[in-house]
């Protein structure tokens, strides 16, 4: 018989945390093409449960795009032993994550980045850059979140 945790409680395996403030971008203006530096996240915040060995980082977006215009996101996820000396864990150049529908309109979604944290340092930071292709009017709201899992003991901390 299957364990109840695997059937009904995905939260027993991991915990969701916010990794950046909500950021706004306006095509041709403020925030467009500007790097967003997430918080310096201390994995020891989970205490006696131990350090998580895996993470799915999501850069979540809600945008308003004109027909055919795009939103692209570049990212770098870093690790550090002291919160100031950083080493890249994963990165990617800007990739289109949303295209404006016919007639323009709202588009939302997320860019997911799965990571193995085994052997990574105590601190993590997500940096990302949203880029709108239009010269004006298009907008995007973004935020980085992370689902941490792979704890030495279950259930995972809240």
Phi and psi in degrees as GROMACS dihedral restraints (atoms count N, CA, C in turn):
[ dihedral_restraints ]
;  ai    aj    ak    al  type     phi  dphi    fc
    3     4     5     6     1   -69.9    20    10
    4     5     6     7     1   145.0    20    10
    6     7     8     9     1   -68.1    20    10
    7     8     9    10     1   139.9    20    10
    9    10    11    12     1   -58.8    20    10
   10    11    12    13     1   -38.4    20    10
   12    13    14    15     1   -58.9    20    10
   13    14    15    16     1   -38.5    20    10
   15    16    17    18     1   -77.0    20    10
   16    17    18    19     1   -21.1    20    10
   18    19    20    21     1   -94.5    20    10
   19    20    21    22     1   -31.5    20    10
   21    22    23    24     1  -132.7    20    10
   22    23    24    25     1    -3.4    20    10
   24    25    26    27     1  -140.0    20    10
   25    26    27    28     1    72.7    20    10
   27    28    29    30     1   -61.6    20    10
   28    29    30    31     1   -27.6    20    10
   30    31    32    33     1   -64.0    20    10
   31    32    33    34     1   -18.1    20    10
   33    34    35    36     1   -71.3    20    10
   34    35    36    37     1   -18.4    20    10
   36    37    38    39     1   -92.8    20    10
   37    38    39    40     1   -23.5    20    10
   39    40    41    42     1  -159.5    20    10
   40    41    42    43     1  -177.2    20    10
   42    43    44    45     1  -142.3    20    10
   43    44    45    46     1   143.5    20    10
   45    46    47    48     1   -97.5    20    10
   46    47    48    49     1   133.3    20    10
   48    49    50    51     1  -134.2    20    10
   49    50    51    52     1   148.4    20    10
   51    52    53    54     1   -79.9    20    10
   52    53    54    55     1   132.1    20    10
   54    55    56    57     1  -112.6    20    10
   55    56    57    58     1    -1.9    20    10
   57    58    59    60     1  -156.4    20    10
   58    59    60    61     1   165.3    20    10
   60    61    62    63     1   -75.3    20    10
   61    62    63    64     1   162.2    20    10
   63    64    65    66     1   -71.3    20    10
   64    65    66    67     1   134.9    20    10
   66    67    68    69     1  -123.0    20    10
   67    68    69    70     1   146.2    20    10
   69    70    71    72     1  -115.3    20    10
   70    71    72    73     1   145.6    20    10
   72    73    74    75     1  -136.3    20    10
   73    74    75    76     1   140.6    20    10
   75    76    77    78     1  -122.9    20    10
   76    77    78    79     1   129.5    20    10
   78    79    80    81     1   -54.0    20    10
   79    80    81    82     1   130.3    20    10
   81    82    83    84     1    71.2    20    10
   82    83    84    85     1     9.9    20    10
   84    85    86    87     1  -144.5    20    10
   85    86    87    88     1  -148.0    20    10
   87    88    89    90     1   -57.2    20    10
   88    89    90    91     1   133.2    20    10
   90    91    92    93     1    82.1    20    10
   91    92    93    94     1   -16.7    20    10
   93    94    95    96     1   -75.2    20    10
   94    95    96    97     1   121.9    20    10
   96    97    98    99     1    75.2    20    10
   97    98    99   100     1    10.4    20    10
   99   100   101   102     1   -99.8    20    10
  100   101   102   103     1   133.0    20    10
  102   103   104   105     1   -67.9    20    10
  103   104   105   106     1   136.2    20    10
  105   106   107   108     1  -104.0    20    10
  106   107   108   109     1   121.3    20    10
  108   109   110   111     1   -97.2    20    10
  109   110   111   112     1   117.7    20    10
  111   112   113   114     1   -72.5    20    10
  112   113   114   115     1   176.7    20    10
  114   115   116   117     1   -67.9    20    10
  115   116   117   118     1   157.6    20    10
  117   118   119   120     1   -84.7    20    10
  118   119   120   121     1   108.5    20    10
  120   121   122   123     1   -97.0    20    10
  121   122   123   124     1   123.6    20    10
  123   124   125   126     1   -93.2    20    10
  124   125   126   127     1   113.1    20    10
  126   127   128   129     1   -66.5    20    10
  127   128   129   130     1   -14.6    20    10
  129   130   131   132     1   -73.9    20    10
  130   131   132   133     1    -5.9    20    10
  132   133   134   135     1   -58.8    20    10
  133   134   135   136     1   -21.3    20    10
  135   136   137   138     1   -80.4    20    10
  136   137   138   139     1    -5.6    20    10
  138   139   140   141     1    61.6    20    10
  139   140   141   142     1  -133.6    20    10
  141   142   143   144     1   -63.8    20    10
  142   143   144   145     1   -15.5    20    10
  144   145   146   147     1   -71.0    20    10
  145   146   147   148     1   -14.4    20    10
  147   148   149   150     1    87.7    20    10
  148   149   150   151     1   173.8    20    10
  150   151   152   153     1   -77.7    20    10
  151   152   153   154     1   134.7    20    10
  153   154   155   156     1   -71.4    20    10
  154   155   156   157     1   144.6    20    10
  156   157   158   159     1   -97.5    20    10
  157   158   159   160     1    -4.2    20    10
  159   160   161   162     1  -146.8    20    10
  160   161   162   163     1   159.2    20    10
  162   163   164   165     1  -152.2    20    10
  163   164   165   166     1   136.7    20    10
  165   166   167   168     1  -112.3    20    10
  166   167   168   169     1   113.5    20    10
  168   169   170   171     1   -90.6    20    10
  169   170   171   172     1   133.3    20    10
  171   172   173   174     1  -120.2    20    10
  172   173   174   175     1   127.8    20    10
  174   175   176   177     1  -101.4    20    10
  175   176   177   178     1   104.1    20    10
  177   178   179   180     1   -91.1    20    10
  178   179   180   181     1   138.4    20    10
  180   181   182   183     1  -137.0    20    10
  181   182   183   184     1   150.0    20    10
  183   184   185   186     1  -132.9    20    10
  184   185   186   187     1   124.0    20    10
  186   187   188   189     1  -137.2    20    10
  187   188   189   190     1   159.8    20    10
  189   190   191   192     1  -120.0    20    10
  190   191   192   193     1   117.1    20    10
  192   193   194   195     1  -124.6    20    10
  193   194   195   196     1   139.4    20    10
  195   196   197   198     1   -70.5    20    10
  196   197   198   199     1   159.8    20    10
  198   199   200   201     1   -52.8    20    10
  199   200   201   202     1   124.8    20    10
  201   202   203   204     1    81.7    20    10
  202   203   204   205     1   -13.8    20    10
  204   205   206   207     1   -75.6    20    10
  205   206   207   208     1   159.1    20    10
  207   208   209   210     1  -129.0    20    10
  208   209   210   211     1   160.2    20    10
  210   211   212   213     1  -118.5    20    10
  211   212   213   214     1   124.7    20    10
  213   214   215   216     1  -115.2    20    10
  214   215   216   217     1   151.5    20    10
  216   217   218   219     1  -134.1    20    10
  217   218   219   220     1   128.0    20    10
  219   220   221   222     1  -105.8    20    10
  220   221   222   223     1   151.6    20    10
  222   223   224   225     1  -148.3    20    10
  223   224   225   226     1   159.2    20    10
  225   226   227   228     1  -143.1    20    10
  226   227   228   229     1   129.5    20    10
  228   229   230   231     1  -112.3    20    10
  229   230   231   232     1   127.9    20    10
  231   232   233   234     1  -121.5    20    10
  232   233   234   235     1   159.5    20    10
  234   235   236   237     1  -129.8    20    10
  235   236   237   238     1   153.9    20    10
  237   238   239   240     1  -151.9    20    10
  238   239   240   241     1   141.5    20    10
  240   241   242   243     1   -78.9    20    10
  241   242   243   244     1   -20.8    20    10
  243   244   245   246     1  -128.5    20    10
  244   245   246   247     1     0.9    20    10
  246   247   248   249     1    81.4    20    10
  247   248   249   250     1     7.5    20    10
  249   250   251   252     1  -137.9    20    10
  250   251   252   253     1   -24.2    20    10
  252   253   254   255     1  -105.5    20    10
  253   254   255   256     1   111.6    20    10
  255   256   257   258     1  -107.7    20    10
  256   257   258   259     1   145.6    20    10
  258   259   260   261     1  -128.1    20    10
  259   260   261   262     1   131.0    20    10
  261   262   263   264     1   -65.9    20    10
  262   263   264   265     1   137.5    20    10
  264   265   266   267     1   -99.4    20    10
  265   266   267   268     1   -40.1    20    10
  267   268   269   270     1  -157.3    20    10
  268   269   270   271     1   147.5    20    10
  270   271   272   273     1  -156.8    20    10
  271   272   273   274     1   159.2    20    10
  273   274   275   276     1  -154.7    20    10
  274   275   276   277     1   142.9    20    10
  276   277   278   279     1   -67.7    20    10
  277   278   279   280     1   167.2    20    10
  279   280   281   282     1   -56.7    20    10
  280   281   282   283     1   131.1    20    10
  282   283   284   285     1  -127.6    20    10
  283   284   285   286     1   142.5    20    10
  285   286   287   288     1   -68.9    20    10
  286   287   288   289     1   125.1    20    10
  288   289   290   291     1  -111.2    20    10
  289   290   291   292     1   -13.6    20    10
  291   292   293   294     1  -154.2    20    10
  292   293   294   295     1   144.4    20    10
  294   295   296   297     1  -128.8    20    10
  295   296   297   298     1   134.8    20    10
  297   298   299   300     1   -61.1    20    10
  298   299   300   301     1   135.3    20    10
  300   301   302   303     1   -73.2    20    10
  301   302   303   304     1   166.7    20    10
  303   304   305   306     1   -53.4    20    10
  304   305   306   307     1   127.3    20    10
  306   307   308   309     1    84.1    20    10
  307   308   309   310     1    -5.6    20    10
  309   310   311   312     1    78.2    20    10
  310   311   312   313     1   164.1    20    10
  312   313   314   315     1   155.6    20    10
  313   314   315   316     1  -170.3    20    10
  315   316   317   318     1   -80.9    20    10
  316   317   318   319     1   137.0    20    10
  318   319   320   321     1  -136.8    20    10
  319   320   321   322     1   132.2    20    10
  321   322   323   324     1  -136.8    20    10
  322   323   324   325     1   162.7    20    10
  324   325   326   327     1   167.0    20    10
  325   326   327   328     1  -157.6    20    10
  327   328   329   330     1  -154.9    20    10
  328   329   330   331     1   153.9    20    10
  330   331   332   333     1  -106.4    20    10
  331   332   333   334     1   114.5    20    10
  333   334   335   336     1   -98.9    20    10
  334   335   336   337     1   138.0    20    10
  336   337   338   339     1  -130.5    20    10
  337   338   339   340     1   103.6    20    10
  339   340   341   342     1   -80.5    20    10
  340   341   342   343     1   139.0    20    10
  342   343   344   345     1  -135.5    20    10
  343   344   345   346     1   140.8    20    10
  345   346   347   348     1   -91.4    20    10
  346   347   348   349     1   117.4    20    10
  348   349   350   351     1   -94.2    20    10
  349   350   351   352     1     1.8    20    10
  351   352   353   354     1   -57.1    20    10
  352   353   354   355     1   124.7    20    10
  354   355   356   357     1    83.8    20    10
  355   356   357   358     1    -3.9    20    10
  357   358   359   360     1   -81.9    20    10
  358   359   360   361     1   164.7    20    10
  360   361   362   363     1   -78.9    20    10
  361   362   363   364     1   179.5    20    10
  363   364   365   366     1   -64.5    20    10
  364   365   366   367     1   -40.7    20    10
  366   367   368   369     1  -102.7    20    10
  367   368   369   370     1   149.1    20    10
  369   370   371   372     1  -130.2    20    10
  370   371   372   373     1   150.4    20    10
  372   373   374   375     1  -146.7    20    10
  373   374   375   376     1   135.2    20    10
  375   376   377   378     1  -103.0    20    10
  376   377   378   379     1   129.8    20    10
  378   379   380   381     1  -122.9    20    10
  379   380   381   382     1   137.4    20    10
  381   382   383   384     1  -148.7    20    10
  382   383   384   385     1   158.1    20    10
  384   385   386   387     1  -129.7    20    10
  385   386   387   388     1   110.7    20    10
  387   388   389   390     1   -83.7    20    10
  388   389   390   391     1   135.8    20    10
  390   391   392   393     1  -132.8    20    10
  391   392   393   394     1   120.3    20    10
  393   394   395   396     1   -95.0    20    10
  394   395   396   397     1   135.6    20    10
  396   397   398   399     1   -79.9    20    10
  397   398   399   400     1   -21.9    20    10
  399   400   401   402     1   -73.2    20    10
  400   401   402   403     1   160.3    20    10
  402   403   404   405     1   -80.9    20    10
  403   404   405   406     1   -24.9    20    10
  405   406   407   408     1  -162.7    20    10
  406   407   408   409     1   172.6    20    10
  408   409   410   411     1    73.0    20    10
  409   410   411   412     1   -37.6    20    10
  411   412   413   414     1   -68.4    20    10
  412   413   414   415     1   147.8    20    10
  414   415   416   417     1  -136.3    20    10
  415   416   417   418     1   158.9    20    10
  417   418   419   420     1  -149.6    20    10
  418   419   420   421     1   140.0    20    10
  420   421   422   423     1  -113.8    20    10
  421   422   423   424     1   133.0    20    10
  423   424   425   426     1  -135.7    20    10
  424   425   426   427     1   157.0    20    10
  426   427   428   429     1  -157.0    20    10
  427   428   429   430     1   144.7    20    10
  429   430   431   432     1  -100.4    20    10
  430   431   432   433     1   134.3    20    10
  432   433   434   435     1  -130.3    20    10
  433   434   435   436     1   162.8    20    10
  435   436   437   438     1  -142.0    20    10
  436   437   438   439     1   137.1    20    10
  438   439   440   441     1  -105.1    20    10
  439   440   441   442     1   108.6    20    10
  441   442   443   444     1   -92.0    20    10
  442   443   444   445     1   134.7    20    10
  444   445   446   447     1  -146.1    20    10
  445   446   447   448     1  -175.9    20    10
  447   448   449   450     1    79.4    20    10
  448   449   450   451     1    33.9    20    10
  450   451   452   453     1   -74.3    20    10
  451   452   453   454     1   150.9    20    10
  453   454   455   456     1   -65.5    20    10
  454   455   456   457     1   -23.4    20    10
  456   457   458   459     1  -134.3    20    10
  457   458   459   460     1   145.6    20    10
  459   460   461   462     1  -115.4    20    10
  460   461   462   463     1   152.0    20    10
  462   463   464   465     1   -73.0    20    10
  463   464   465   466     1   160.5    20    10
  465   466   467   468     1   -68.0    20    10
  466   467   468   469     1   153.5    20    10
  468   469   470   471     1   -69.5    20    10
  469   470   471   472     1   155.5    20    10
